[in-house]
Amino acid sequence: MFHISPSIAIPDAEIEFSAIRAQGAGGQHVNKVASAVHLRFDIRASSLPEACKARLLARRDHRISRDGVVIIKAQESRSQERNREVALNRLRELIGPATVAPPIRKPTKASKASHRRRVESKTKRGRLKTLRGRIDED
């Protein structure tokens, strides 16, 4: 089980890993060792709560495909196991904020005094602008 928060955990079967060769300069082992890791996680088929799934799918993140699959590539380390940990931490950082519901906004009404101040400042500004106009010589 992969724990996102104290109340939410994802079964290991829902997270798919594949080892690939890392990009960039290497060395003698570069063409033999697959140390980079691709993590794939299908949001729609997961066991996450429906509200969490909806918030995740609504996010505009380049790591989430149109099909609702999270794809994370980790290749920082030369160790495949360390790259797996990095990918899982990135998944936790992506899903974590979606587990918390945003606070409901309570619309407020402007006070009479603030409304009066706003209108007075607008009329004062209007008077100032009329004084800048052309002067008639009558």
Secondary structure as GFF3:
##gff-version 3
##sequence-region A 1 138
A	DSSP	beta_strand	2	3	.	.	.	ID=ss1
A	DSSP	beta_strand	9	10	.	.	.	ID=ss2
A	DSSP	three_ten_helix	12	14	.	.	.	ID=ss3
A	DSSP	beta_strand	15	20	.	.	.	ID=ss4
A	DSSP	beta_strand	36	42	.	.	.	ID=ss5
A	DSSP	alpha_helix	50	58	.	.	.	ID=ss6
A	DSSP	beta_strand	69	74	.	.	.	ID=ss7
A	DSSP	alpha_helix	80	95	.	.	.	ID=ss8
A	DSSP	three_ten_helix	96	99	.	.	.	ID=ss9
A	DSSP	alpha_helix	112	131	.	.	.	ID=ss10
###
